[in-house]
């Protein structure tokens, strides 16, 4: 086999981003993918009925649209089209209208009653400096270019979501809206840093409405792939790497894999002290997901919910906090917090005329195989009576099935690992350069590195920057 400058194992958003950045520097790069198609979690297909296009993992990508790295790439030249909804998030509540996260902070605040000024006071400054904040928040730990901005964010963000709402919000509507955003942390809302996660999702919603990708998330993978190929890169699919000896000769290797896979493949190339640290890496809870083919729009009690790409289903802050805490106790919530997306309301190419697609998932204990179909559909029915009558077909995916399909999702954990204080900045191990390993030729570029989970490519970009500097003495492009 020929020798390459870099070989990348895995073609998720970070593997493709790393490949693009290294190719932009004139290097010969090969990406190896175990599946028949590239993309990792960025895959789409007719999983229920013909003509209904679903997304394998997630469909709504605010971090992808706002990604500082993706913004430097000519992806629209390769067919990528973002479609923005009228509303980012709808949060249905009982006996009152749903709380809404609009791009306009004024409009959002105006519907929160007594929290009108509180919401603006909590987020306006950060939205005003949103681009700078995103660049800092989606980067590894480093000396900040905007220390005052980050210090202000840290004062609020390092606390728990529970403390944040107690100090800053008074109404159930505002607290619930924030709880849904903080719930993306997959942590108990009593834990530190859950406020930071909630704040970042709110800020992203005020910077741009949370979009879907026309035709399916897979089209982002296709655009990244085609740009990579145009730069001279190579991709080989259906190439499952089980051991380091399978890999072609290269100056460096970047692993878009979980730490567990890195150990399995390259243990003989790494010292025991480092692999021991990787074995202590925590992946956290998994998810149980349902994809639906529907005969019509979800009949929300508040029809304005149809205008949102994402609906956080779970009721009040206290209910969501109880649901998320139970998962960390190894329990399954009877009324789980749901992240629900309704792609076809935004992108009509996703379903036949008058029909719709949708999905929802809840957090479950790692490795769970319990069928949560009834719990999820009952929770939706609570806020959208008649929903069950619209179901033409469904596909369920439990933790084991997620891992079987994508080894990065160990135990069904789709975000690359726990993002608490112990692992938020220093992941997968405590190192000044988290992307490097003790082997000067081996790097890790997956969501197990900063800034963590999400379809944004930033882990891949920073890992490529590390490899370019340490192996080739090159500087990556500035973002």
N, C-alpha and C positions, 0 to 999 in steps of 0.2 A: 504494500500500500504506500501511496505517496506521503511525503511529510508535509504537515501544515504548520502555520504559525500558531493557530489555536484550534482546539477541538472543544465544542460545547455539547454537553450531554443534557438534552431536554430542550424542547421548543415552545415552552410557555412564553408569556409576555417578557419575562426577564431573560430567558435564553435568547430570544430573537433580538431583544434590545442590545444585549451584550455582543451578539454577532454583528449587528449593524454598526455599533460604535467601533468595533475593531476593524471591520471592513472599511469604514470611512477613513481609517488611518492607513489604508493600503495593505493590510495583512490578508493572508490567505486563510479563510475560516471555514470549518466544516461543522455543521450542526447535526447531531444524531438524535433521532426520535424513535421511541419504542413503538408508538402506535402507527397505524397506517396513514393518519393525517396529522398535520402539525397543529400546535396551538395550546396543548394542555387543557386547561379549563375553558379556553376560548374556542369552544366548538359548538356547533348548532346542528340540528337535525329534526326530522319528523318522528319524534319519539312516541307520539300517541296515534295520530291518524294522518293519512296523506294530506299534504297541503297546509298542515299546521307546523310552523317552524318554532322550535323551542331552543333554549340555550342550555348547554350541558350543566354549567355551574351558575353563572350570574348573567343578567341581561342589562343592568343599569350601571353605568360606569362614570360617575362624576370625577373620580381620580384619574381615569384614563383621558377624559376630555381636557382636564386641567393639568395633566402631567407636564412638568417643565421639559422633560426629555422628548416626549411625543410631539410637543409643540415645535421642536426643531426639525422634525422629519416631514417630508413631502407626501404624507400618507393619502391626502385627498387626490393626488395624482395617480394613485393606485386603487381608486374606487371607494375609499373610505368615506362614508357619509353619516354624520351625527344627526339625530333627530331629537329635538328638545320638546318636552311637554310644556303645558301651561304652568304646571305646579310640580315641584320636586317630590314633596312628601305630603300625603294626607294621613291624618291620624284620627280614625273614627272614635267617637265617644258615645256613651249611652245617654239618651234623652237631651242631646244638644248637638249642634253642628260639629262637624269634624274640624280639628285644628289643622291649619295648612302652613307649609313652608313654601312661600313664594320667593322668587328672586328678589323682589322688592322687600327690603327690610321694613319699610314704612307700612306696606300693605299687610305683611305678616304681623307686625306689632299691633296694628289697628284692630285686628280680629282677636287679640288676646286680652281685651278688657283692661283690668287693673294692671296687667303686666305690659301695657303698651310701652311705657318709658323704660321699664326694667329690661325688656328684651333689647331695645335699642342700646341702652347703656352697656349691656353685656357683650354685644357683638359688633356694634358700629365701627369702633376703632380697628378691630381686627379685619373686618370686611374692607375697610378703606385701605389697609395695607395687606390685602389678601395674597397678592402675588408674591411678595417678599416672605410672608408667613409660610406659604406652601413650599417655596424653595427651601426654607430652613427646616420645615417639618417633614419633608420628604427627602431628607439627607441623613447620612450618618452623623454621629456626635462629632462636632468640630467647633472651633472658635467661631461664634456667630458674627455675621456681618452687621446684624441689626440687634445688638444686645438689649436695648431698651424694649423693643418690640417683643423679643422672646422672653424677657424677664416678666413683662406684663402678662403674656400668655401663660407662662409657667405658674405664676401666682394663682391663676384660676384653674389651669389645666391639671396641675399635679394633685389636686384634691379628688375626692370621689364625686360621682354624679349626684349622690344623695346630698353631700355637703353643698355642692354647687346650687342645687335648686332651693335648698333651705336658706342660703344666703342671698340669692339673687332673684327668685321667682316666688309668686304668692298664689297664683291661680292653678287649679287642676289642669286647665287646658295647656298652659305654657309648660308646666312640669311634665305632662304626658308627651308633648311634642319633643321636648328635650330627651326624655327617657328613650323614645324610639331611636333617636340618633345615637345615644350612648350605648344602646343595646347592640350596635354593630361591633362593640369591643369584645363581645363573647366573654365578658367577665361579670361577676356580681357587681351591681351598681354601687355597692358599698366599698369597692376597691379603689385605691388611688389610680389616677390616670384615666379613669372612665369619663371624667369631666372633659379631659383633653380630646378624647375620641368624639364625644358628643359635640363639642365645640367645633372640631374640624369638619364634621359632616354638616353642621348648621352653616358654617362659613362657606363651604363649597356650594351649598344651596343658594346662598345669597350672591355668590359670584356668577353662577350659571345654573340653570335648571338641570337636574340630573338626567342625562340623555341616554337613549338607546342607540344602537348601531343599525342602520337600515339593512334589512335582510338577515340579521343575526350577528351575534358577537363574533362568530367565525370570520366575518369579513374584516375585522381588525387584524386577525392572525394572517389572513390572506394578503392584506396590504403590507404588513410588516415583512412577510415572506418575500413578496415580489420585489420590494425595495432592496432587501438583503441580496436577492439573486442578481438584481441589476448592478449591485456594487461588486459582484464577482464571487459572492459566497456560494457555498454548496450545502445542500440538505440531503440527508439520507433517512428515509422513514423505515418503519418495520425493522429497526435495528435496536434490539433490546440489549443494553449493556449489563452484563452480570459480573464481570471482573475486569480489572484494569488491563489485562493482557489482550483483550479484544480491541483496544483502542489503537488507532493508527499513530505513528510517531508525530509528535508536535512539540513546539516550544513551551506551550502551556495548555492547561485543561481547565475549563470552567464548568462547574456542576450546577445546573438548574434543577437540583434535586433536594429532597429532604436530607437532614443530617444522617438519618438512618441509612438512606441509600448510599450516601457518600462513604459511610463506614463499610457497607457491604461490598462496594465496588473497589475502593481504594485503601482498605485497611492496611495492606502490606506496604503501602507507600507513605503511611502516616505514623508518627510515634504514638505509643500507647497513651501517653499523657494527654494528647489532644483527642484521640478517639474516646477516651474516658469522659472528657468534657462533653463531647457530642452525644454520648449515651445518656447524659443527664438532661439533655434538652427536653423541654416540656411542650407537648403539642396541643393540649387542651381539649375541650369538648368537640364533638362532631355535629353533623346536621342530618336531619331527615327531610327530604325534599319531595314535593309533589308537583308534577307538571300536568296541566289540564288542557284538553280541547273542550271549548265551551260553545254552546249554541247562541250565546249572546253576551252582552256586557254584564259584569258582576253587579247585581242589584243593590248597591249600597244604600243604606237609609239616607245618607247625605249624597245625592247624585254628583256633587262636586268632586267626590273621590275619584270619579272616572277620569278626571283631568290630570291626575298625578301618575307619574311613572312608577312610583313606589308607594305602597300603603303599609304603614306600621300598624299591625293588628295586635292589640293586647290590653287596651283599656287604659287605666290610670297608671301613674308612676309606680304606685305601690304594687299593683298587679304585675307590671313588667319586672320590677325588682324581685318580686317573689318568684316569678318564673325563672329568671336567670340565676338566682341563688340556688334554686333546687337542682339545677343541672350540675352545679359544682359539688353538690352533696351526693351525686350519683343517682339522682331521681329524674323521672320524667314528669313534667308539669301537666296537670289535667287541663289547664287553660294556658297553653304556651304562648309566648311572645313570637309573633310571626313577622318575617320580612316577606312581603308579597309584592310581586311585580306583574304588571299587566301590559306586556310589550305591544300587543296588537292595538291597544287604544291609542298608541303613539305612532306605531308603524303598521299600516294596514297591509303591508306585504307579508305579514306573519301568519295570516289566517284567511280562509275562504270568506267570500262576501257574507256579511251579517254574523259571522262566527268570530271567535276570539281565542287567543292563547292566554295563559297565565300560569304563574307558579307561586308557591310559598314554601318556606322552610322554617323549621324551628331548631333550636339548639338542643342537643341530647348528650348524655354521657358518652365519652369517647368509646368507639367500637360498638355502640348500641345497635341491636338488630330488631328492636321493638318497632312494630308497625304503628306509626303515629297518624295514620290517615284519618281516623275518626276524630282524634283530638284537634287536628288542624282544620278539618272541614266544619266541625261544630263551632270552632272559634270564629271562623269566617261567617257562618250562618248567623251568629249572634249579632253581627253588624251589617249583614247583607242577607236578610231573609229571602229564601228562594234560590240561593246560590247552588245548592246541591241538585236542584232540578235542571240546571243548565249543563251539567257535566256529561259530555259525550264519551269521553275516555280520559283515563289518567295513567300516569306512570310514576311509580314511587321509586326512590333511591335511598337506601339506608347507608350507614357508615361503611360497612364492609364493601358494598357495591361501589361507593365512591373510591375507596382505596384500591379495589380490584381494577378499576378503570384507570386510575391515576395514582401511582405509588406515592406522589407528593402529598396526597391527602391521607396521611397516616391516621388511622382510626376515625376517618371521616372529617378531620380538621382541615377545612378548606382555606384557611388564612395563613398557613405556614407556621403556626405555633403561638403559644400564649404571649400576649403583648402586655405583661404587667411590668412593674418597676424592675424586676430581676432580668427581664428579657427584652424590654422595649428598646434600649440603646445598645446593649451588648448581647448580640445574638449572631450565630449560634453558640459562641463562647466569648469569654471576656478577652478581647484583643483590641489594641489601638486601631488596627485595620481588620475589621470583622470579615472581610471578603477573602483575605489571604489565609493560608494554612502554613504549618511548619515546613511543608514541602514547597519549595520556591516555584514549582511548576503547576501547583494545584490551587484553584480558587473555587469559592462557592458563590453563586449569583442568584439563588432562589429567594423566595419570600421568607426563608429562615434567616435572612440578613436584613439590615435596615434598608428602607423604612418599613418592611413587613408586607403583609398581605394587600392585595388589590391589583387591578389590571392597570398598571402605570409604567412598568418597565424601569423604574428608578433603581431597583436592586441590581438589575443587569447592567445599567449604565455605570453605576459606581464600582461594581466588580470589574467591569472592563477597564475603567480608569485605573484601578489598582494594578491590574495585569499589564496594561500598557506602560505604566511607569516602572514597575519592578522588573519586568521581563525584557521590555523593548526600549526602555528609556524614552518613551513618547508621552506627550500630553494629550489627554482627551479633549474633545471640543468643549467649549464653555457654554453652560446653560444658565 
